[in-house]
Amino acid sequence: MVVETGVRVAPNPEAEIVEMANAGSFDLVVLGASNRPLTDRPFFGHRVNYVIENSKIPVAIVALPSRASLG
């Protein structure tokens, strides 16, 4: 298995992610999500929503628990 990563600077990051994902021979997009400070629940903003709605390949969202909830 080969994992390909990349770093790009773009004025519209969500559109850049979708363009790269849809143009390549990729199998999956993996996005990270931050947790809300008070509720410690994952926050999926408009950027994550854009990628989910416009990607032609599956999107996995990873939200790690905060340090406070780990004990």
BELBELBEL-V358388 format. One record per residue. N is the residue number from 0. RES is the residue in three letters. SS is DSSP state (alpha for helix, beta for strand, coil for the rest). PHI is phi as a letter, one per 20 degrees, with the letter a starting at -180 (999 if undefined). Layout:
# BELBELBEL-V358388
N_RES_SS_PHI + N_RES_SS_PHI
This chain:
# BELBELBEL-V358388
0_MET_coil_999 + 1_VAL_coil_d + 2_VAL_coil_d + 3_GLU_coil_d + 4_THR_coil_c + 5_GLY_coil_a + 6_VAL_coil_c + 7_ARG_coil_c + 8_VAL_coil_d + 9_ALA_coil_b + 10_PRO_coil_f + 11_ASN_coil_c + 12_PRO_alpha_g + 13_GLU_alpha_f + 14_ALA_alpha_f + 15_GLU_alpha_f + 16_ILE_alpha_f + 17_VAL_alpha_f + 18_GLU_alpha_f + 19_MET_alpha_f + 20_ALA_alpha_f + 21_ASN_alpha_f + 22_ALA_alpha_e + 23_GLY_coil_e + 24_SER_coil_d + 25_PHE_coil_e + 26_ASP_coil_d + 27_LEU_beta_b + 28_VAL_beta_d + 29_VAL_beta_d + 30_LEU_beta_d + 31_GLY_beta_e + 32_ALA_beta_c + 33_SER_coil_e + 34_ASN_beta_e + 35_ARG_coil_f + 36_PRO_coil_f + 37_LEU_coil_e + 38_THR_coil_e + 39_ASP_coil_m + 40_ARG_coil_e + 41_PRO_beta_f + 42_PHE_coil_d + 43_PHE_coil_d + 44_GLY_coil_e + 45_HIS_alpha_f + 46_ARG_alpha_f + 47_VAL_alpha_f + 48_ASN_alpha_g + 49_TYR_alpha_f + 50_VAL_alpha_f + 51_ILE_alpha_f + 52_GLU_alpha_f + 53_ASN_alpha_d + 54_SER_coil_f + 55_LYS_coil_e + 56_ILE_coil_d + 57_PRO_beta_f + 58_VAL_beta_c + 59_ALA_beta_d + 60_ILE_beta_d + 61_VAL_beta_d + 62_ALA_beta_c + 63_LEU_coil_e + 64_PRO_coil_f + 65_SER_coil_f + 66_ARG_alpha_f + 67_ALA_alpha_f + 68_SER_alpha_e + 69_LEU_alpha_e + 70_GLY_coil_o
